[in-house]
Amino acid sequence: MALVDINAKNRQTMETRFWDQLRLLYHDLGLSTADFQAYQRVSKLWQINQTVSRQQVGRLNLITPAVKAFLAERLMDDHKLSRKLSHIMRKTVTGDTVFWEDTPAMLATDQLVWHPAEIPALTDQSALQQTWVTLQKTAKVATAALESEDNRQFEKVAHQIQRVNRELIAAFIQFAQTKYAAKTVKSYQQALDFYLNEYLANRLVTVLDDDAAEVGDLYLHGGSLTECKRVQRTMKKFYQFLVQQQLMTKSAYQTIRSNLDESVELVLFELDEYDDFYD
């Protein structure tokens, strides 16, 4: 399905246009009006929502070059564009190759099953709130430990930060599993374990500290630019989760988000300056 020329003036007609184009595609495929009406009853909401596999949604990116090519040819008709895109050979989530002629069987009435959206498990607010309070107390102890020359105290506080971080990360990952693909969740887990518990904790820095947003410093310590950006994206999601759990204010998040962006932008600027110097 493809709808072109969407803007503020005509966005209210999107649902009507969507169903109109889908009805035409059903006709092109040789499917009956009854099949189309059955799909409407089963699908309920027309928008992409939590009932749609995120893996399948992610595959929409694969047809972007085709869309650009068709638009470059000034193919601005909803139906013609949708039909051309439907003819493109593609793969399913399971890796099977799908052709245009396979589509009717996939959309047959007896194949339509409503998959209700999974309701995310409620986070134990009391436990998470206690973890947050513990982090706040640990952050104060960390300040004192940084000023002392007691290595054992330094290591003790670092372990305390790591323990609290693991609880926060576990809560975030549990939440993320209801929203993102397994590959994405794994990436978030790895990024947080590395950045919070290996990089920051060993410097006695917590997510409460301004320095936590300086992800660009990873590059100065041997990290790749790709790693910096991955951590940046993950930290944004992590802080969003903290806001949703009412552990952090929206204004605080906006400041941190800005600092995360500026930190990476500074690295990019310095790289450009370096390249210009040696050009």
Buried (B, 14 or more C-beta within 10 A) or exposed (E): EBBBEEEEEEEEEEEEBBBBBBBBBBEBBEBEEEBBEBBEEEBEEBEEEBEEEBBEEBBEEEBEEBBEEBEEEEBEEBBEBBBBBBEEEBEBEEEEEBEBEBBBEEBEBEEBEEEEEEEEEEBEEEEBBEBBEBBEEBBEBBEEBEEEEEEEBBEEBBEBBBBBBBBBBBBBBBBBBEBBBEEBBEBBBEBBBBBBBEBBBEBBBBBBBEEBBBBBBBBEEEBEBEBBBBBBBBBBBBBBBBBEBEBBEEEBBEEBBEBBBBBBEBBBEEEEEEEEEEE
